[in-house]
Amino acid sequence: MTEITRRSAIGTLAAGAALAAQPAFAAAPIVGKQAAGVYRNKIGDMEVTIVTDGARTFPMPDTFVRNVAKEEVGKTLEASAMSLARMTVPYNPMLINTGGKLVLVDTGNGEGDAKGEVGYLLPNMAAAGVDPKQVDVVVITHFHGDHITGLRRADGSLAFPNAEVKVPAAEWAFWMNDENMAKAPDAMKGAFANVRKAFDKMGDRLTHYEMDKEVAPGLTPFATHGHTPGHTSFTLQSGKDKLIIQSDVTNNPALFLRNPGWHVMYDMNPQQAEATRRAFFDRAAADKTLIAGFHYPFPSLGYVEKDGANNFRLVPASWQTKI
């Protein structure tokens, strides 16, 4: 049994007082935002950097999948630990350093999102050590706003002032046609206006590209029409390594890879988009080629496997610390 003496009691009290006199440290503050969204990968001698523009979350529309009942969509989402109450769509532009050129594929939503969900391309590029003035070429896959609005800053100036801007010829022909704009439904008229605003007064810095001809070293476009009239995907080849940049061939992979016959509300020609999707992923699965999806979860890289006779699934690529 320990005997408590007057001396030991005084010592205990003194020790307690000393501890109480030490400064108190508050808990680490809650940050409330993500770290920079940047991920690098090597394709042969080229360096690919996925630079997220953010992700938008919104209540799930009844017609997010046009040709399937919402309850059926809910079952698929539940199987992937997602909620039918809301949908989150990520946006992932890509920088390609070819060794001689710095190429940006698509530009995201642009600055000034009121909700603070998107518009992070430029700050994330800065975190990656890239100045927008260093971009030599901007390649656009199609003209939906989440791919072209980032061509300009919030004040209307060019976001990439030294870059040549390359766009699909078929896409340009559709969206810049006054007759198409006049007969477009009211819901699409804003998209036509945004296209004209994004490309206004670019002069000879803007050029049109055709399919199957390199637009930058190792970067070759091929037609994946349906999502839009001139929607384009790319093959990036360096040595024996290859990456397929699928842009918007599919939106959410849990829905539209597992069910390639489902039609997302953003597809302008749903039947053509479905045929494109099936052919695209048959090829990707057979070749076991690494693919990048603009709307896939960051960092948006993975492989496609067959999942039954007619469906597919995404196998995310493993995170690599060293590239």
C-alpha positions, 0 to 999 in steps of 0.5 A: 500500500502506498503511503501518502505523505505531506511531501508526496502530496505537495509534489503531486499538486506541483506537477499538476499545476505545471501541467495546467500552466502549459499552453493548450493546443486546439484540435487541427481545424477542419479543412473543408476542401480537397487537396490539388486534383492532379495525377500523372501517368507515363505513356511511353516517353510521354507524360500524361497529367489528369487535372480535375476541374471538379465534380458537380452533384445534383438531384437525379433527374427522372430522365437521366437514363432516357430509356429505362425506368428510374427504379431500374436505374436505382437498383444498378446504383444501389449495387454500386453503393450509389444513391438514386437521390443524387448524381455526381459527375466528375470532369477530368481534362488531360495534359499531355507532355509529348516532349516537344509540345504541351497539349491540353485535351478539353478545358472544363467548365470555366471559372466562376461556378457559383456553387464552387463545385467546378472550375478548378482546372487552372488552380490545379494546373498551377499546383502541378507546376504548369502555367497556362501560357505554356500550353502549345495546343488545346484539342477539343473533343466536342462542344458541350459546355463542360469541355469548351467553356474553360477556353476563356477566363471569367473576364472573357480573356483567353485562358491559354493565350499562346495555344493553337485551338484544334476542333473537330471539323464535323462538330464545327459544321454542326454547331456553327450552322445558323439553321441548326441553331434556329431550329434547335429546341429552347433547351439547346439554344444556350448551348449554341450561344455558348459555343459561339462565345467560347470561340469568338474572335480566335482568328487563325489560332483556331483550326479544324481537324479531320479524323485519323490524322495526328493533331499532335505528336502521337495523338490521333483522333477517331470518330465516336459520333452520337453523343454529339454530331462530331464527338471525337475520341483519341488514341495516344501512342508512344512506343509500345504504350497506348492510351485511348481517350474516350471523352464522353462515349460513356458518362457514369461507368457504373450505369453505362458500361454495365448497361451500354444500351442505356441512353444518358440524357446528354446524348444528342443521338442516343441510337448512334451513341449506343452503337458507338459505345458498344463498338468502342468497348468491344475493341477496348476490352479485346485490346486490353487498352488503358482508357481515360474517361472524362466523366469517370471518377478521378483519376479517370484511368482504367481498363474495360472487361466484358461483363457477360455477353453484352455488358462491360465493367471498368477496372480502375488502374492502380495508383502509381506513386512513381511514374 
